[in-house]
């Protein structure tokens, strides 16, 4: 009788132990489902964007650069460093799609240049911003604004945040037009910038022709 009772208790202990183990496995599985990692395509795009940009001083390629403290100076236009959160929001905005096939195909081709454009614009106070290697040869130079030139209260050594894109139009197969909304989480100011990008030779290399921001 004592032995039977002992075996019964051992059996219950093992069952309870298995329940604990199963509970732990279930908890880990549930956490894995909740802590969703970015999709492979988004992670790859973020990696490409970071590698393509490096720091803002490297974005302009052959354009002369100088560094002062933590702010970057390009053609006398200071660039601030974007935070990780701001870079992620640029990625999110660059991945916005319309559901219209021919527009979305262009956005897929242009997304890295769009991301680069938004980072440079959001971190520059230049009224005539040179977008360097991603600027079209026939760009409207008086309409390539840095976003910081259009706000009064946001600190000029901090980047604005790219919030969203919208208003997409394709007046020609090699031109796309849209708006980008930038916002200051510090001052509450915002500005909307009109963008034109062109792929002059049908190679999928979409370049900035216009980035004009309203006050």
VEXGUGU-912535 format. One line per 3 residues: their letters; for each residue x, y, z of N, C-alpha, C, O. Coordinates in steps of 0.05 Angstrom, whole numbers, padded with zeros to 5 digits, always signed. Atoms other than C-alpha are relative to their C-alpha. Layout:
% VEXGUGU-912535
A) X Y Z X Y Z X Y Z X Y Z  ...
***
This chain:
% VEXGUGU-912535
XXX) +00017 -00024 +00000 +00000 +00000 +00000 +00017 +00025 +00000 +00011 +00044 -00014  -00018 -00023 -00001 +00057 +00047 +00017 +00013 +00004 -00027 +00016 +00026 -00036  -00013 -00002 +00026 +00092 +00030 -00048 -00019 +00011 -00021 -00011 +00027 -00037
XXX) +00020 -00009 +00019 +00029 +00041 -00088 -00004 +00030 +00002 -00006 +00045 -00017  +00003 -00029 -00004 +00019 +00109 -00056 +00024 +00015 -00010 +00021 +00037 -00022  -00025 -00013 +00009 +00092 +00127 -00070 +00000 +00002 -00031 +00006 +00023 -00042
XXX) +00000 +00000 +00030 +00085 +00107 -00144 -00021 +00020 -00010 -00016 +00034 -00030  +00021 -00019 +00008 +00020 +00147 -00149 +00010 +00029 +00002 +00005 +00045 -00015  -00011 -00027 -00004 +00055 +00209 -00120 +00021 +00007 -00021 +00022 +00029 -00031
XXX) -00021 -00005 +00020 +00114 +00201 -00167 -00013 +00005 -00027 -00004 +00023 -00042  +00014 -00004 +00025 +00066 +00195 -00226 -00012 +00028 -00002 -00010 +00042 -00022  +00012 -00027 -00001 +00029 +00259 -00205 +00022 +00021 -00004 +00018 +00041 -00018
XXX) -00023 -00019 +00002 +00097 +00295 -00197 +00010 +00003 -00028 +00016 +00025 -00038  -00009 -00001 +00028 +00118 +00275 -00267 -00020 +00014 -00018 -00012 +00030 -00036  +00021 -00013 +00017 +00052 +00297 -00297 +00002 +00030 +00004 +00001 +00045 -00015
XXX) -00002 -00029 -00006 +00058 +00365 -00261 +00025 +00012 -00013 +00024 +00034 -00023  -00025 -00010 +00012 +00130 +00372 -00285 -00003 +00004 -00030 +00007 +00023 -00041  +00004 -00002 +00028 +00109 +00359 -00356 -00018 +00023 -00007 -00014 +00037 -00027
XXX) +00017 -00023 +00004 +00054 +00410 -00349 +00016 +00026 +00001 +00012 +00045 -00015  -00017 -00023 -00002 +00106 +00461 -00327 +00017 +00004 -00025 +00019 +00026 -00036  -00016 -00002 +00025 +00150 +00444 -00386 -00017 +00009 -00023 -00009 +00026 -00039
XXX) +00017 -00008 +00021 +00092 +00448 -00433 -00009 +00029 +00002 -00011 +00043 -00018  +00008 -00028 -00005 +00071 +00514 -00401 +00022 +00019 -00010 +00017 +00039 -00022  -00022 -00017 +00008 +00141 +00542 -00413 +00002 +00001 -00030 +00007 +00022 -00041
XXX) -00002 +00000 +00030 +00141 +00520 -00486 -00022 +00017 -00011 -00018 +00032 -00030  +00022 -00016 +00010 +00072 +00551 -00496 +00005 +00029 +00004 -00002 +00045 -00013  -00006 -00029 -00005 +00095 +00616 -00464 +00020 +00010 -00020 +00017 +00032 -00031
XXX) -00020 -00009 +00020 +00157 +00620 -00509 -00013 +00003 -00028 -00007 +00022 -00042  +00013 -00002 +00026 +00114 +00605 -00570 -00018 +00025 -00002 -00018 +00038 -00023  +00018 -00024 +00000 +00064 +00659 -00550 +00016 +00025 -00003 +00009 +00043 -00017
XXX) -00017 -00023 +00001 +00120 +00709 -00539 +00011 +00004 -00028 +00013 +00027 -00038  -00011 -00002 +00027 +00150 +00693 -00607 -00020 +00011 -00019 -00013 +00026 -00037  +00021 -00011 +00018 +00083 +00708 -00639 -00004 +00030 +00005 -00010 +00045 -00013
XXX) +00005 -00028 -00006 +00076 +00774 -00602 +00023 +00018 -00008 +00018 +00039 -00019  -00023 -00016 +00007 +00147 +00799 -00612 +00006 -00005 -00030 +00025 -00020 -00036  -00003 +00005 +00029 +00141 +00802 -00688 +00023 +00017 -00010 +00025 +00041 -00006
XXX) -00022 -00014 +00012 +00205 +00819 -00724 -00009 +00012 -00027 -00029 +00003 -00038  +00008 -00011 +00026 +00203 +00863 -00787 +00002 -00021 -00021 +00017 -00040 -00019  -00002 +00018 +00022 +00191 +00827 -00852 +00027 +00000 -00012 +00042 +00019 -00009
XXX) -00026 +00002 +00012 +00251 +00803 -00890 +00005 +00023 -00020 +00026 +00035 -00020  -00003 -00022 +00019 +00238 +00854 -00945 +00005 +00027 +00013 +00021 +00042 +00004  -00004 -00025 -00014 +00233 +00911 -00896 +00027 +00002 +00013 +00040 +00022 +00012
XXX) -00026 +00001 -00012 +00295 +00889 -00859 +00022 +00004 -00021 +00041 +00019 -00016  -00019 -00003 +00022 +00333 +00884 -00925 +00001 +00029 -00009 +00023 +00040 -00015  +00001 -00028 +00009 +00309 +00953 -00945 +00014 +00018 +00020 +00029 +00036 +00012
XXX) -00013 -00016 -00021 +00330 +00983 -00878 +00030 -00003 -00001 +00045 +00016 +00002  -00029 +00005 +00002 +00399 +00950 -00886 +00011 +00015 -00024 +00032 +00027 -00022  -00009 -00014 +00024 +00405 +00978 -00957 +00001 +00030 +00004 +00019 +00044 -00004
XXX) +00002 -00029 -00005 +00383 +01047 -00935 +00023 +00009 +00018 +00037 +00029 +00012  -00022 -00007 -00018 +00433 +01048 -00878 +00027 -00001 -00013 +00044 +00016 -00010  -00026 +00003 +00014 +00490 +01023 -00922 +00003 +00021 -00021 +00024 +00032 -00025
XXX) -00001 -00020 +00021 +00472 +01070 -00978 +00005 +00028 +00011 +00018 +00044 -00002  -00002 -00027 -00012 +00468 +01130 -00932 +00026 +00003 +00016 +00039 +00024 +00015  -00021 -00003 -00020 +00522 +01115 -00881 -00008 +00023 +00018 -00028 +00022 +00031
XXX) +00006 -00026 -00013 +00524 +01184 -00850 -00008 +00020 -00022 -00002 +00015 -00045  +00009 -00019 +00020 +00494 +01244 -00884 +00022 +00011 -00017 +00018 +00018 -00040  -00022 -00011 +00015 +00562 +01269 -00904 +00008 -00018 -00024 +00020 -00008 -00043
XXX) -00007 +00018 +00021 +00571 +01207 -00948 -00021 -00001 -00022 -00015 -00011 -00044  +00021 +00001 +00019 +00505 +01214 -00983 +00006 +00015 -00026 -00002 +00006 -00048  -00003 -00018 +00023 +00527 +01270 -01029 +00024 -00008 -00017 +00029 +00006 -00037
XXX) -00022 +00010 +00017 +00586 +01231 -01057 +00022 +00020 -00004 +00037 +00025 +00014  -00022 -00018 +00007 +00631 +01280 -01093 -00003 +00028 +00010 +00015 +00044 +00007  +00004 -00027 -00009 +00600 +01342 -01063 +00018 +00005 +00025 +00019 -00012 +00042
XXX) -00018 -00006 -00022 +00649 +01376 -01015 -00013 -00002 +00027 -00035 +00008 +00030  +00011 +00002 -00027 +00639 +01360 -00941 +00020 +00009 +00020 +00044 +00008 +00016  -00017 -00006 -00024 +00665 +01383 -00874 -00016 -00007 +00024 -00041 -00007 +00024
XXX) +00014 +00009 -00024 +00649 +01360 -00804 +00007 +00019 +00023 +00029 +00027 +00026  -00004 -00017 -00023 +00639 +01403 -00743 -00017 -00011 +00023 -00041 -00010 +00023  +00014 +00012 -00022 +00622 +01369 -00677 -00017 -00023 -00009 -00007 -00040 -00024
XXX) +00018 +00022 +00008 +00562 +01322 -00684 -00017 +00008 -00024 -00030 -00009 -00035  +00015 -00009 +00024 +00530 +01364 -00739 +00017 -00002 -00024 +00042 +00003 -00022  -00014 +00003 +00025 +00550 +01353 -00811 -00004 +00026 -00016 -00025 +00037 -00016
XXX) +00003 -00023 +00017 +00564 +01410 -00859 +00006 -00008 -00029 +00027 -00018 -00035  -00003 +00006 +00028 +00553 +01401 -00933 -00007 +00025 -00016 -00029 +00034 -00015  +00004 -00025 +00015 +00562 +01462 -00978 -00012 +00021 +00019 -00031 +00035 +00012
XXX) +00009 -00020 -00020 +00552 +01505 -00915 -00028 -00005 +00010 -00040 +00012 +00023  +00027 +00007 -00010 +00486 +01469 -00900 +00003 -00022 +00021 +00010 -00044 +00014  -00003 +00021 -00020 +00487 +01433 -00833 -00020 -00022 -00002 -00044 -00017 -00007
XXX) +00018 +00023 -00001 +00458 +01364 -00829 +00002 -00012 +00028 +00024 -00016 +00039  +00000 +00013 -00026 +00437 +01334 -00763 -00002 -00030 -00005 -00010 -00039 -00026  +00003 +00029 +00001 +00440 +01259 -00749 -00028 -00008 +00007 -00039 +00001 +00027
XXX) +00027 +00010 -00006 +00373 +01225 -00753 +00002 -00022 +00022 +00021 -00037 +00023  +00002 +00021 -00020 +00353 +01181 -00694 -00008 -00026 -00013 -00018 -00026 -00035  +00008 +00026 +00010 +00341 +01107 -00703 -00030 +00000 -00006 -00039 -00012 -00026
XXX) +00028 -00001 +00003 +00267 +01120 -00694 -00008 +00016 -00026 -00026 +00008 -00040  +00006 -00015 +00024 +00267 +01173 -00749 +00008 -00015 -00025 -00007 -00013 -00045  -00007 +00016 +00023 +00304 +01127 -00797 -00021 -00022 -00005 -00028 -00027 -00028
XXX) +00020 +00020 +00003 +00253 +01073 -00783 -00026 +00012 -00012 -00039 -00001 -00028  +00024 -00013 +00011 +00196 +01122 -00798 +00004 +00007 -00030 -00015 +00006 -00045  -00006 -00004 +00029 +00231 +01139 -00864 -00005 -00026 -00015 -00016 -00025 -00037
XXX) +00004 +00026 +00013 +00232 +01065 -00881 -00030 -00005 -00002 -00040 -00014 -00023  +00029 +00005 +00001 +00158 +01059 -00862 -00014 +00017 -00021 -00031 +00007 -00036  +00012 -00018 +00020 +00139 +01120 -00904 +00007 -00009 -00028 -00009 -00008 -00046
XXX) -00009 +00008 +00027 +00180 +01094 -00963 -00013 -00025 -00010 -00014 -00030 -00034  +00013 +00025 +00007 +00143 +01028 -00962 -00030 +00003 -00003 -00044 -00017 -00007  +00028 -00005 +00005 +00074 +01060 -00969 -00007 -00007 -00029 +00008 +00001 -00047
XXX) +00008 +00007 +00027 +00037 +01031 -01029 -00029 +00007 -00005 -00044 +00011 +00015  +00026 -00010 +00007 -00026 +01051 -01066 -00020 -00021 -00008 -00045 -00017 -00007  +00017 +00020 +00012 -00054 +00987 -01094 -00004 +00003 -00030 -00018 -00013 -00043
XXX) +00001 -00005 +00029 -00047 +01016 -01164 +00026 -00010 -00012 +00048 -00001 -00005  -00023 +00015 +00008 +00000 +00970 -01201 +00023 +00017 -00012 +00046 +00014 -00003  -00022 -00015 +00013 +00039 +01019 -01245 +00013 +00020 +00018 +00037 +00026 +00015
XXX) -00012 -00018 -00019 +00049 +01068 -01188 +00017 -00015 +00020 +00039 -00007 +00027  -00014 +00016 -00019 +00070 +01014 -01139 +00026 -00011 -00011 +00046 -00014 +00003  -00025 +00009 +00013 +00121 +00987 -01189 +00021 +00021 +00001 +00044 +00016 +00007
XXX) -00019 -00023 -00001 +00153 +01056 -01192 +00010 +00004 +00028 +00033 +00009 +00033  -00007 -00004 -00028 +00152 +01062 -01116 +00020 -00022 +00009 +00038 -00017 +00025  -00019 +00022 -00006 +00187 +00994 -01111 +00028 +00006 -00011 +00048 +00002 +00003
XXX) -00026 -00007 +00013 +00241 +01017 -01159 +00014 +00023 +00014 +00038 +00024 +00016  -00010 -00026 -00010 +00249 +01085 -01126 +00004 +00001 +00030 +00015 +00021 +00040  +00002 -00002 -00029 +00243 +01067 -01052 +00026 +00008 +00014 +00026 +00023 +00033
XXX) -00025 -00007 -00013 +00317 +01072 -01035 +00007 +00029 -00004 +00017 +00043 +00014  -00005 -00029 +00005 +00325 +01140 -01069 -00020 +00017 +00014 -00013 +00039 +00023  +00020 -00015 -00015 +00260 +01163 -01037 +00009 +00002 +00029 +00007 +00023 +00041
XXX) -00009 +00000 -00027 +00287 +01143 -00969 +00024 +00019 +00005 +00025 +00033 +00024  -00023 -00017 -00001 +00353 +01178 -00982 -00008 +00030 -00002 +00002 +00046 +00013  +00010 -00028 +00003 +00316 +01241 -01005 -00013 +00010 +00026 -00007 +00032 +00034
XXX) +00014 -00008 -00024 +00272 +01242 -00943 +00020 +00005 +00023 +00016 +00024 +00039  -00019 -00004 -00022 +00331 +01234 -00896 +00016 +00026 -00004 +00018 +00042 +00015  -00015 -00024 +00005 +00372 +01289 -00929 -00017 +00025 +00004 -00009 +00044 +00017
XXX) +00017 -00023 -00003 +00313 +01337 -00933 -00008 +00005 +00028 -00009 +00029 +00037  +00010 -00004 -00027 +00289 +01325 -00862 +00022 +00010 +00019 +00017 +00020 +00041  -00022 -00008 -00017 +00359 +01340 -00835 +00015 +00024 -00010 +00037 +00031 +00001
XXX) -00013 -00023 +00012 +00377 +01401 -00877 -00016 +00026 +00004 -00040 +00026 +00002  +00013 -00026 -00001 +00363 +01475 -00868 +00006 +00016 -00025 +00000 +00040 -00026  -00006 -00014 +00025 +00387 +01492 -00938 -00025 +00006 -00016 -00042 -00011 -00019
XXX) +00024 -00007 +00016 +00335 +01530 -00979 +00003 -00011 -00028 -00017 -00018 -00041  -00006 +00013 +00026 +00368 +01504 -01043 +00018 -00024 +00005 +00042 -00023 +00003  -00015 +00024 -00008 +00388 +01434 -01024 +00010 -00016 -00024 -00005 -00021 -00043
XXX) -00012 +00017 +00021 +00435 +01394 -01068 -00002 -00029 +00008 +00010 -00037 +00028  +00004 +00028 -00007 +00413 +01321 -01068 +00022 -00018 -00011 +00020 -00042 -00009  -00024 +00015 +00009 +00479 +01300 -01099 -00007 -00021 -00020 -00019 -00016 -00041
XXX) +00002 +00022 +00020 +00478 +01232 -01134 -00028 -00007 -00007 -00033 -00020 -00027  +00028 +00007 +00006 +00402 +01225 -01130 -00015 +00024 -00011 -00040 +00024 -00013  +00013 -00023 +00011 +00388 +01294 -01159 +00000 -00001 -00031 +00021 -00006 -00043
XXX) +00002 +00000 +00030 +00364 +01299 -01232 +00016 +00023 -00011 +00019 +00044 +00002  -00017 -00021 +00012 +00408 +01339 -01279 -00016 +00025 -00006 -00005 +00047 -00005  +00017 -00024 +00006 +00349 +01385 -01296 -00017 +00007 +00024 -00039 +00018 +00021
XXX) +00015 -00006 -00024 +00326 +01393 -01224 -00006 +00030 +00003 +00010 +00046 -00006  +00007 -00028 -00005 +00290 +01457 -01205 +00015 +00008 +00026 +00005 +00004 +00048  -00017 -00005 -00023 +00345 +01482 -01159 -00012 +00019 +00020 -00006 +00017 +00044
XXX) +00013 -00018 -00020 +00302 +01536 -01128 -00023 -00014 +00014 -00036 -00003 +00032  +00022 +00015 -00012 +00251 +01482 -01111 +00011 -00026 +00012 -00004 -00046 +00012  -00010 +00024 -00014 +00296 +01432 -01075 +00007 +00009 +00029 +00030 +00014 +00036
XXX) -00003 -00011 -00027 +00285 +01454 -01003 +00007 -00021 +00021 -00003 -00044 +00020  -00003 +00015 -00025 +00312 +01426 -00938 -00023 +00007 +00018 -00031 +00031 +00019  +00024 -00005 -00016 +00254 +01419 -00890 +00005 +00020 +00023 -00013 +00035 +00030
XXX) -00005 -00018 -00023 +00288 +01457 -00833 -00001 +00029 -00008 -00003 +00047 +00009  +00002 -00028 +00009 +00287 +01520 -00876 -00028 +00010 +00001 -00033 +00034 -00003  +00028 -00008 +00002 +00211 +01520 -00872 -00013 +00001 +00028 -00038 +00005 +00029
XXX) +00012 -00001 -00027 +00201 +01518 -00796 +00014 +00020 +00017 +00038 +00026 +00013  -00011 -00022 -00016 +00212 +01572 -00745 +00009 -00008 +00028 +00027 +00004 +00039  -00004 +00006 -00028 +00212 +01538 -00677 +00015 -00026 +00005 +00025 -00030 +00027
XXX) -00015 +00025 -00004 +00242 +01469 -00688 +00030 +00006 +00000 +00039 +00022 -00017  -00029 -00005 -00001 +00317 +01468 -00669 +00013 -00009 -00026 +00008 -00031 -00036  -00012 +00006 +00026 +00360 +01470 -00732 +00021 -00022 +00001 +00031 -00031 -00020
XXX) -00020 +00022 -00002 +00409 +01418 -00705 -00014 -00027 +00005 +00000 -00046 +00011  +00015 +00025 -00003 +00354 +01365 -00700 -00016 -00005 -00026 -00028 +00013 -00037  +00015 +00007 +00024 +00322 +01328 -00758 -00030 +00002 +00005 -00039 -00003 +00028
XXX) +00029 +00003 -00001 +00248 +01333 -00773 -00006 -00029 -00005 +00011 -00045 -00012  +00008 +00028 +00004 +00209 +01268 -00777 -00018 -00003 -00025 -00038 +00012 -00027  +00017 +00006 +00023 +00182 +01241 -00843 -00024 -00016 +00009 -00020 -00039 +00019
XXX) +00024 +00013 -00010 +00110 +01222 -00828 -00013 -00018 -00021 -00020 -00041 -00015  +00016 +00015 +00020 +00078 +01199 -00893 +00005 +00010 -00028 +00015 +00032 -00032  +00001 -00008 +00028 +00074 +01201 -00969 -00029 -00003 -00010 -00044 -00020 +00001
XXX) +00027 +00003 +00011 +00011 +01210 -01010 -00003 +00018 -00025 +00015 +00031 -00034  +00006 -00017 +00024 -00023 +01244 -01070 +00016 -00009 -00025 +00025 +00008 -00040  -00016 +00010 +00022 +00012 +01199 -01121 -00013 +00004 -00027 -00036 -00001 -00031
XXX) +00009 -00004 +00028 +00007 +01216 -01195 +00023 -00008 -00018 +00047 -00005 -00012  -00020 +00006 +00020 +00043 +01191 -01257 -00009 +00012 -00027 -00023 -00001 -00042  +00008 -00013 +00025 +00034 +01241 -01314 +00014 -00012 -00024 +00006 -00007 -00047
XXX) -00014 +00014 +00022 +00084 +01201 -01355 +00013 -00025 +00011 +00016 -00028 +00036  -00012 +00026 -00009 +00116 +01132 -01352 +00026 +00004 +00016 +00033 -00012 +00033  -00026 -00005 -00013 +00182 +01163 -01330 +00000 +00022 +00021 +00020 +00034 +00027
XXX) +00002 -00021 -00021 +00156 +01213 -01279 -00022 -00007 +00020 -00043 -00016 +00013  +00019 +00004 -00021 +00122 +01206 -01212 -00001 +00025 +00018 +00020 +00037 +00023  +00003 -00023 -00017 +00095 +01261 -01168 -00016 -00008 +00026 -00034 -00024 +00025
XXX) +00013 +00006 -00025 +00074 +01258 -01094 +00007 +00021 +00021 +00025 +00038 +00016  -00006 -00018 -00022 +00074 +01295 -01028 +00012 -00016 +00023 +00006 -00039 +00027  -00011 +00012 -00025 +00115 +01281 -00965 -00007 +00019 +00022 -00002 +00043 +00020
XXX) +00006 -00016 -00024 +00092 +01305 -00897 +00022 -00004 +00021 +00028 -00027 +00028  -00021 +00001 -00021 +00146 +01322 -00846 -00012 +00014 +00025 -00028 +00032 +00023  +00012 -00010 -00025 +00131 +01336 -00772 +00022 +00003 +00021 +00041 -00013 +00022
XXX) -00018 -00003 -00023 +00169 +01363 -00712 -00014 -00009 +00025 -00034 +00001 +00033  +00011 +00010 -00025 +00156 +01324 -00649 +00009 +00018 +00023 +00000 +00015 +00046  -00009 -00019 -00021 +00191 +01381 -00611 -00018 +00024 +00000 -00029 +00032 +00021
XXX) +00015 -00025 +00001 +00154 +01443 -00635 -00029 -00004 -00009 -00046 +00014 -00005  +00027 +00005 +00010 +00092 +01411 -00665 -00005 +00011 -00028 -00027 +00009 -00039  +00003 -00011 +00027 +00105 +01445 -00732 +00001 -00022 -00021 +00011 -00044 -00016
XXX) +00000 +00019 +00022 +00094 +01409 -00798 +00002 +00014 -00026 -00005 +00038 -00028  -00001 -00012 +00027 +00105 +01421 -00872 -00004 -00023 -00020 +00003 -00046 -00015  +00005 +00019 +00021 +00083 +01386 -00935 +00017 +00008 -00024 +00017 +00031 -00033
XXX) -00018 -00005 +00022 +00133 +01380 -00992 -00009 -00014 -00026 -00016 -00038 -00025  +00008 +00011 +00026 +00116 +01369 -01066 +00025 -00012 -00013 +00046 +00002 -00015  -00023 +00014 +00011 +00162 +01318 -01099 -00006 -00008 -00029 -00027 -00018 -00035
XXX) +00000 +00012 +00027 +00176 +01302 -01172 +00026 -00016 -00003 +00048 -00006 +00002  -00023 +00017 +00006 +00222 +01244 -01190 -00002 -00010 -00028 -00024 -00016 -00038  -00001 +00008 +00028 +00243 +01224 -01260 +00019 -00023 -00004 +00040 -00025 +00009
XXX) -00017 +00022 +00009 +00272 +01162 -01292 +00005 +00005 -00030 -00008 -00007 -00047  -00002 -00010 +00027 +00298 +01195 -01355 +00005 -00021 -00021 -00004 -00019 -00044  -00008 +00020 +00020 +00326 +01133 -01389 -00012 -00027 +00004 -00004 -00047 -00009
XXX) +00014 +00026 -00004 +00279 +01078 -01364 +00017 -00021 +00012 +00013 -00045 +00007  -00018 +00020 -00013 +00333 +01045 -01322 -00008 -00007 +00028 +00004 -00024 +00041  +00008 +00005 -00027 +00295 +01046 -01256 +00014 +00017 +00020 +00011 +00013 +00044
XXX) -00014 -00018 -00018 +00340 +01100 -01227 -00015 +00026 +00001 -00012 +00044 -00015  +00017 -00023 -00003 +00290 +01152 -01202 +00014 +00022 +00015 +00023 +00018 +00038  -00015 -00023 -00011 +00322 +01220 -01189 -00018 +00023 +00008 -00040 +00027 -00004
XXX) +00016 -00022 -00011 +00297 +01281 -01151 +00001 +00024 -00019 +00023 +00035 -00023  +00001 -00024 +00017 +00274 +01337 -01197 -00011 +00023 +00016 -00004 +00046 +00011  +00012 -00021 -00016 +00234 +01375 -01145 -00006 -00010 +00028 -00015 -00033 +00031
XXX) +00008 +00006 -00027 +00226 +01376 -01070 -00005 +00027 +00013 +00012 +00039 +00026  +00007 -00027 -00008 +00189 +01440 -01054 -00019 -00001 +00023 -00040 -00014 +00023  +00015 +00002 -00025 +00163 +01452 -00984 -00015 +00026 +00005 -00004 +00048 +00003
XX) +00016 -00024 -00007 +00106 +01499 -00964 +00006 +00008 +00029 +00010 -00009 +00046  -00004 -00010 -00027 +00116 +01543 -00903 -00024 -00008 +00018 -00024 -00001 +00042
***
